[in-house]
Amino acid sequence: MIGQNVQVGPAAVSHGNLTVTINPDPIISQPAPFSGGQTVVVPNANISVKEDKKPMFLFNPGVALDEIVRAVNKVGASPSDLVAILEALKAAGALKAELIVI
């Protein structure tokens, strides 16, 4: 249960998603003709990293926890995003409350 009596200290929280894409792109190495060497496959990959743009939340000292929850929900965050944000606030020392995630 999230109560409006829980106050949160000053904090800035950013929570975003990273997408890492790895596409195999092996390289074939062939020896010169009649050299006696063997054709080998060298592992290689094209790797791209993308970070989705997510909003950053800046809360003033003393803001009520229910205001934070409403703001996070308003931007369409998932329940797991909300839990991650609350855990980040707790880890930063801005949330002086016990978190129980069921």
PyRosetta script that sets phi, psi and omega in degrees:
from pyrosetta import init, pose_from_sequence

init()
pose = pose_from_sequence("MIGQNVQVGPAAVSHGNLTVTINPDPIISQPAPFSGGQTVVVPNANISVKEDKKPMFLFNPGVALDEIVRAVNKVGASPSDLVAILEALKAAGALKAELIVI")
pose.set_psi(1, 131.6)
pose.set_omega(1, -179.0)
pose.set_phi(2, -104.6)
pose.set_psi(2, 117.4)
pose.set_omega(2, -178.3)
pose.set_phi(3, -102.4)
pose.set_psi(3, 150.1)
pose.set_omega(3, 178.8)
pose.set_phi(4, -77.5)
pose.set_psi(4, -5.8)
pose.set_omega(4, 177.7)
pose.set_phi(5, -80.2)
pose.set_psi(5, -11.1)
pose.set_omega(5, 178.4)
pose.set_phi(6, -82.6)
pose.set_psi(6, 120.9)
pose.set_omega(6, 180.0)
pose.set_phi(7, -101.9)
pose.set_psi(7, 146.6)
pose.set_omega(7, -177.9)
pose.set_phi(8, -116.5)
pose.set_psi(8, 138.0)
pose.set_omega(8, 177.4)
pose.set_phi(9, -74.4)
pose.set_psi(9, 177.0)
pose.set_omega(9, -178.8)
pose.set_phi(10, -62.4)
pose.set_psi(10, 138.8)
pose.set_omega(10, -179.5)
pose.set_phi(11, -164.6)
pose.set_psi(11, 152.9)
pose.set_omega(11, 169.6)
pose.set_phi(12, -124.3)
pose.set_psi(12, 128.7)
pose.set_omega(12, -176.7)
pose.set_phi(13, -127.8)
pose.set_psi(13, 131.6)
pose.set_omega(13, 174.1)
pose.set_phi(14, -125.9)
pose.set_psi(14, 132.6)
pose.set_omega(14, -179.7)
pose.set_phi(15, -136.1)
pose.set_psi(15, 117.6)
pose.set_omega(15, -177.7)
pose.set_phi(16, -136.1)
pose.set_psi(16, 176.6)
pose.set_omega(16, -179.2)
pose.set_phi(17, -113.4)
pose.set_psi(17, 136.5)
pose.set_omega(17, 171.9)
pose.set_phi(18, -104.7)
pose.set_psi(18, 136.2)
pose.set_omega(18, 174.3)
pose.set_phi(19, -117.9)
pose.set_psi(19, 120.5)
pose.set_omega(19, 177.7)
pose.set_phi(20, -110.6)
pose.set_psi(20, 123.7)
pose.set_omega(20, 179.7)
pose.set_phi(21, -115.2)
pose.set_psi(21, 127.3)
pose.set_omega(21, 178.9)
pose.set_phi(22, -123.3)
pose.set_psi(22, 117.6)
pose.set_omega(22, 178.4)
pose.set_phi(23, -113.3)
pose.set_psi(23, 122.3)
pose.set_omega(23, 178.4)
pose.set_phi(24, -63.1)
pose.set_psi(24, 137.6)
pose.set_omega(24, 179.4)
pose.set_phi(25, -145.4)
pose.set_psi(25, 69.4)
pose.set_omega(25, -175.2)
pose.set_phi(26, -63.7)
pose.set_psi(26, 149.3)
pose.set_omega(26, 177.6)
pose.set_phi(27, -106.2)
pose.set_psi(27, 131.2)
pose.set_omega(27, 178.4)
pose.set_phi(28, -97.4)
pose.set_psi(28, 124.3)
pose.set_omega(28, 179.6)
pose.set_phi(29, -111.6)
pose.set_psi(29, 116.4)
pose.set_omega(29, -179.9)
pose.set_phi(30, -110.6)
pose.set_psi(30, 137.3)
pose.set_omega(30, 177.4)
pose.set_phi(31, -75.1)
pose.set_psi(31, 164.0)
pose.set_omega(31, 176.3)
pose.set_phi(32, -62.8)
pose.set_psi(32, 151.3)
pose.set_omega(32, 179.6)
pose.set_phi(33, -56.8)
pose.set_psi(33, 139.5)
pose.set_omega(33, 177.8)
pose.set_phi(34, 62.2)
pose.set_psi(34, 19.2)
pose.set_omega(34, 179.6)
pose.set_phi(35, -85.6)
pose.set_psi(35, -13.6)
pose.set_omega(35, -178.9)
pose.set_phi(36, 83.5)
pose.set_psi(36, -0.4)
pose.set_omega(36, 179.4)
pose.set_phi(37, -79.6)
pose.set_psi(37, 173.8)
pose.set_omega(37, -179.2)
pose.set_phi(38, -115.9)
pose.set_psi(38, 147.8)
pose.set_omega(38, 173.3)
pose.set_phi(39, -72.7)
pose.set_psi(39, 131.6)
pose.set_omega(39, 179.4)
pose.set_phi(40, -128.0)
pose.set_psi(40, 152.3)
pose.set_omega(40, 175.2)
pose.set_phi(41, -104.2)
pose.set_psi(41, 121.6)
pose.set_omega(41, 179.1)
pose.set_phi(42, -100.3)
pose.set_psi(42, 121.6)
pose.set_omega(42, 179.5)
pose.set_phi(43, -63.1)
pose.set_psi(43, 139.8)
pose.set_omega(43, 177.7)
pose.set_phi(44, -153.8)
pose.set_psi(44, 157.0)
pose.set_omega(44, 179.0)
pose.set_phi(45, -149.4)
pose.set_psi(45, 146.0)
pose.set_omega(45, 169.6)
pose.set_phi(46, -93.5)
pose.set_psi(46, 124.0)
pose.set_omega(46, -176.6)
pose.set_phi(47, -120.3)
pose.set_psi(47, 130.0)
pose.set_omega(47, 175.0)
pose.set_phi(48, -128.8)
pose.set_psi(48, 146.0)
pose.set_omega(48, 178.8)
pose.set_phi(49, -124.5)
pose.set_psi(49, 130.9)
pose.set_omega(49, -179.6)
pose.set_phi(50, -129.3)
pose.set_psi(50, 133.3)
pose.set_omega(50, 174.8)
pose.set_phi(51, -113.3)
pose.set_psi(51, 120.8)
pose.set_omega(51, 178.3)
pose.set_phi(52, -68.7)
pose.set_psi(52, 144.1)
pose.set_omega(52, 176.4)
pose.set_phi(53, -74.9)
pose.set_psi(53, 122.7)
pose.set_omega(53, 177.1)
pose.set_phi(54, -125.5)
pose.set_psi(54, 150.4)
pose.set_omega(54, -179.5)
pose.set_phi(55, -68.9)
pose.set_psi(55, 151.4)
pose.set_omega(55, 174.7)
pose.set_phi(56, -105.0)
pose.set_psi(56, 139.7)
pose.set_omega(56, -178.3)
pose.set_phi(57, -109.3)
pose.set_psi(57, 128.2)
pose.set_omega(57, 175.8)
pose.set_phi(58, -119.4)
pose.set_psi(58, 120.1)
pose.set_omega(58, -176.8)
pose.set_phi(59, -116.0)
pose.set_psi(59, 139.7)
pose.set_omega(59, 177.9)
pose.set_phi(60, -80.8)
pose.set_psi(60, 156.5)
pose.set_omega(60, 178.3)
pose.set_phi(61, -57.8)
pose.set_psi(61, 139.9)
pose.set_omega(61, 176.2)
pose.set_phi(62, 85.8)
pose.set_psi(62, 3.7)
pose.set_omega(62, 178.4)
pose.set_phi(63, -64.8)
pose.set_psi(63, 144.4)
pose.set_omega(63, 179.7)
pose.set_phi(64, -77.0)
pose.set_psi(64, 143.5)
pose.set_omega(64, -178.5)
pose.set_phi(65, -58.5)
pose.set_psi(65, -37.6)
pose.set_omega(65, -179.9)
pose.set_phi(66, -65.2)
pose.set_psi(66, -28.2)
pose.set_omega(66, 175.2)
pose.set_phi(67, -66.6)
pose.set_psi(67, -39.4)
pose.set_omega(67, 177.6)
pose.set_phi(68, -63.1)
pose.set_psi(68, -46.2)
pose.set_omega(68, -179.1)
pose.set_phi(69, -61.3)
pose.set_psi(69, -43.5)
pose.set_omega(69, 178.9)
pose.set_phi(70, -62.6)
pose.set_psi(70, -41.9)
pose.set_omega(70, -179.4)
pose.set_phi(71, -64.5)
pose.set_psi(71, -42.3)
pose.set_omega(71, -179.7)
pose.set_phi(72, -67.4)
pose.set_psi(72, -42.6)
pose.set_omega(72, 178.3)
pose.set_phi(73, -64.9)
pose.set_psi(73, -34.4)
pose.set_omega(73, -177.7)
pose.set_phi(74, -61.8)
pose.set_psi(74, -31.3)
pose.set_omega(74, 179.7)
pose.set_phi(75, -88.2)
pose.set_psi(75, 4.7)
pose.set_omega(75, 174.6)
pose.set_phi(76, 85.9)
pose.set_psi(76, 23.4)
pose.set_omega(76, 178.8)
pose.set_phi(77, -68.4)
pose.set_psi(77, 148.3)
pose.set_omega(77, 178.5)
pose.set_phi(78, -80.0)
pose.set_psi(78, 164.9)
pose.set_omega(78, 176.6)
pose.set_phi(79, -57.7)
pose.set_psi(79, -37.1)
pose.set_omega(79, 178.9)
pose.set_phi(80, -68.9)
pose.set_psi(80, -32.7)
pose.set_omega(80, 174.4)
pose.set_phi(81, -63.5)
pose.set_psi(81, -43.8)
pose.set_omega(81, 179.6)
pose.set_phi(82, -60.9)
pose.set_psi(82, -45.2)
pose.set_omega(82, 179.1)
pose.set_phi(83, -61.8)
pose.set_psi(83, -42.2)
pose.set_omega(83, 179.4)
pose.set_phi(84, -62.0)
pose.set_psi(84, -39.9)
pose.set_omega(84, 179.0)
pose.set_phi(85, -66.6)
pose.set_psi(85, -44.3)
pose.set_omega(85, 178.7)
pose.set_phi(86, -63.5)
pose.set_psi(86, -39.7)
pose.set_omega(86, 177.4)
pose.set_phi(87, -65.4)
pose.set_psi(87, -36.2)
pose.set_omega(87, 177.2)
pose.set_phi(88, -66.2)
pose.set_psi(88, -41.0)
pose.set_omega(88, 176.7)
pose.set_phi(89, -62.3)
pose.set_psi(89, -42.0)
pose.set_omega(89, 179.0)
pose.set_phi(90, -63.3)
pose.set_psi(90, -46.0)
pose.set_omega(90, -179.4)
pose.set_phi(91, -64.1)
pose.set_psi(91, -32.0)
pose.set_omega(91, 179.5)
pose.set_phi(92, -78.4)
pose.set_psi(92, -7.6)
pose.set_omega(92, -179.7)
pose.set_phi(93, 84.0)
pose.set_psi(93, 7.9)
pose.set_omega(93, -178.8)
pose.set_phi(94, -86.4)
pose.set_psi(94, -21.1)
pose.set_omega(94, -179.2)
pose.set_phi(95, -109.4)
pose.set_psi(95, 111.8)
pose.set_omega(95, -178.7)
pose.set_phi(96, -101.0)
pose.set_psi(96, 66.8)
pose.set_omega(96, -179.6)
pose.set_phi(97, -150.2)
pose.set_psi(97, 161.6)
pose.set_omega(97, 177.0)
pose.set_phi(98, -88.2)
pose.set_psi(98, 130.2)
pose.set_omega(98, 176.5)
pose.set_phi(99, -99.6)
pose.set_psi(99, 124.4)
pose.set_omega(99, 175.0)
pose.set_phi(100, -121.7)
pose.set_psi(100, 112.2)
pose.set_omega(100, -179.0)
pose.set_phi(101, -104.5)
pose.set_psi(101, 123.0)
pose.set_omega(101, -178.0)
pose.set_phi(102, -107.3)
pose.dump_pdb("model.pdb")
